[in-house]
Amino acid sequence: MTDSYDGPSPTPPPERASLLDGVRFAFGTLTVLPTRITRWDRPAARTGMACAPLAGLVVGLLAAVPGVLLLVCGGGPLLAAAVTVAVPAALTRALHLDGLADTVDGLGSAKPADAALRIMKQSDIGPFGVVALVFVLLAQVAALANVYADSWIRGALAAVLAAVTARLAMTLASRDGVPPARPEGLGAAVAGVVPRGAAAAVAAIVLVLSAAVALPLGLPAAAQHAVAVLAALLAAEALLRRCVRRFDGVTGDVFGALAEVSATTALVVLALG
């Protein structure tokens, strides 16, 4: 065996990833839907994380369908809400919920960053994580049940909005300037890949569309949907900054926590009034 190589040098991946590469990256990393990731590099991650709300749209629609069917068939708002909340967990193998539990365990450990990251990487869940999961799931089901009780249309819109906003929070957390806490893992793959301008543009598009879709229900409903998105993003931003200070960056667990916190906040706002 020799160290020499006489063949052509490998062609480096292009600096830009196609939209299809990005969509495959988004669906392949953020859902369990059968999608073949064609590229795993920074350009693909950049496009993929910008497309993250699109993955949320599909997840939200898939979650709303069984909930609406149960409600129409007389299952009641609570059952419809519970099934609607369960579908996104199934479509992500509960990784976002696991990320929430691990992140809360790390934040509550009161240990230095390295030790907290080791706690987050362990397979078990501590008491902080268990409590966080219980309250988040209860809040999601209770809020969504309240919306379903008003109408199936509002319930379906709430399910979709929560899923889209959850992935939008990931887009914003992937913006330039947010460092990874570890040199490996999903956090390192997507941290800082999305330009700030692009992240802001995606957020503005989601905000406008969320209000526009609810406009047929009336101007107050459209305003409430816009407020729900803004409140969710503010909650996610507060958690993101706390995690960056605490862990010196973001991890895949932090991204999962951001998704669950933003989804919960959006549902709670939509349940008010």
N, C-alpha and C positions, 0 to 999 in steps of 0.2 A: 504494500500500500504506500502511496506517495501523497505528499501534501500539495503537489502541483495540480493545476486544473487548466486544461487547454481549451475547454469549450467556451462558448460565449458567456459573458458575465450576465447574471440575472438582471432582468429589467425591474427597476424600482417601481413601486406602485405610483400612479399619478397623484398629483397634489390634491386634486379634487375628486370626490366620489359622486357617482351619479345619484339621481333621486331614488332610483330603484335600489341601489346599494344601501342608501340611507334608510329606506323603508324596511328593507330586510333586516338591517341592524336593529332598528327600533323594535320591530315585532319579535325578532329572535332573542333579544336580551330582556325585553320588558313583558313578554307574554310567553305562554306555552303553545301558542298557535303554531302549526307546522310551517315553519319558515326557514329556509336555508340561508344562513349568513354567508354572503359571497366575499366579503372583505372584513377583516378585523384589524383596522389601523386607525390612526387619528383622523384622516379625512372622512372615512366612513362613519366614525363615531361622531364627528362634527355634524354631518348631514343627518345621521340617525337620531341624535338627541334633539335636533331641531324639529324632527318629525315625530317626536314622542307623543304630542297631543293627538296625532292621528291614530296611534295605537290605542290611546285612551278612548277615542271615539268608538272604535270597534268593540273594545271591552265593555264600554258603557251600553252600547246597543244590545250586545249579547246578554248583559245583565238585566236590562229593562224588559226584554221579551218575556222571560218566564214570570217575572214579577207582575207584569200587566195581565198575562194570561190567568194567573192565579187570582188576581183581583177581580177580573171579569167573570171568572167561574165561581165566585163567592168565597174564595179563600180568606178574605179579610185583609186589611192593610198590614197588620203585623206579620202575617205569614208571607205576604208579598214582599215586604221589606227585608225579612230575614233571608229569603231566597235571593233577592237582588244583591244583598251584601255578600252572600256566599259565593256568587258567581265570579266576581273579580278575584277573590282569594283563590278559587280553583284555577282560574286562568293565569295565575302567577305562581302556582304551587305554594301559595301563602308566603312567598319570599318577602313581600313588602311588610307583611305583618311580623315576620321573623326579624326583619331589619328594624322595625319599630321597637320590638322587645329588646333586641341586642343594644340598640342605641340608648334606650332608657336605662338599661343595666349599666352601660358604660358611663353615662352622665351621672348616675346615682352612686357610682362606686367611690367617689371622692379620692381616687387614686391618680397618680401622674398619667400623662397621655399614653405612654407605652404600656403601662399596666392596664389602663382602661381599654385599650385596643385589644389586648390579649383576652380580657374578659369578654369583649364583644365577639371574638373569634371562636369562643368555646361553643360547643353544641348545645349545652343546656341553657335554660332560661331561669334567671333569678327572680326574686320577688318583685323588684321594680318592673321588670318586663311583663310579668303576669298581670299585675295591677293595670299597667298601661293597656295591654290587650283587652282586658275585660271592659274597661271604661270606654275605650275607643269603639269597640264593637257594639256595646250597648248604645252609645251615642249615635252611631251610624244607623242602627236598626230603629231606634226610637224616633230620630229625626225623619228618616225616610218613611216610616209608618205614618207620621203626622202629615207628610206631604201626600202620600197615597190616599189618605182619608179625605183629602180635599178633592182630588180627581186623579184618574190614571194618567192623564196627559202630564200633569205637573209632576207626578211620581216618576214617569219615564224620563222627562227632561232633567229632573234632579239626578237620577242615576247616571245619565250621560254626562251631565255637567261635572259631577264629582269625579268621574273617571278621567275626563279630559283635563280638568284642573290638576288632578294628582300628577299626571304626566307633564303638564306645563311646569309644575314646580320643579321637576327633574331637569327640564330644559334650562330654566333659570339657574339652577344649582350647577349646571355644567358650563356656565359662562366663564369667559376669560378672567383670570385673577383668583379663582377659587382653587386652592391647591389640594392635591391628594394627601391623605394621611399616611398611606402606605405606598410603596413602590410597585405593588402588584394588586390584582383584583379589578373589579369593575370600576371602583372609584378612581383608580389610577388611569384606567382606559378612557374615561369620559371627563375627568376633571379638567376644566379650563379649555375645552375644545370648541365651545360655541362663542363666537364673537359677541360682545355685549350688544351691539346694534341689532344683530340677528335675533338674539334672545328677546330683546325688547319688542322687536317687530312681531315675533310669534305671539308674545303675550298680548300685544295690542289687537292682533287678529282674533285671538280666542275671546278676548273681552268683548269686542264688537259683535262677533258672531253669537256669543252666548246671549247678549241682549236682543239681538235681531230675531233669534229663534223663538224667544219668549214673547216677542212683541204682539203676536196675535192674541195672547192672553190678556193684553192690556199694558199700558205704560208702566204702572206700578210693578207688574211682574217682570218686565224687561229690566227695570231699574234694580229690582231685587236680585236678579241673576247676575247683573254686573257687579253689584256690591258683594255677592257671594264669592265671585272670582277674586275680587280685590282683597277681601278679608282672608280668603284661603292663602293667597300669595303672601300676604303680610305675615300670617302665622308661620308659613313655611320659611320665610326669610328670617324671622326671629330665631327659629330653630336652627337654621343653617348657620347663622352667625355664632350661635352658642356652640355648635359642634365644631366649627373651625377654630374657635378660641380654645375649646376644651381638648380637641384631638389633634390640633395643628393641621386640620384639613378634613376632607370628606372620604367616606368609604362607601361601598355598596350598601351597607346597612343604613347609613345616613340617608341615602337616596330613598330607600324603602320607607324610612320614618317620615321623610318629607312628603311622600305620596300619601301616606295614611293620615297625617295631620292635616294636610290641605284638603283631602276628600272629606274628612270629618267636619272641618270648619265650614266648607261650602254647604254641606247638608244641614248643618245646624242653622246657618243663616237662612236657607230656603225654608226651613220649618217654622221660622218666626213669623208671626202675624197671620 
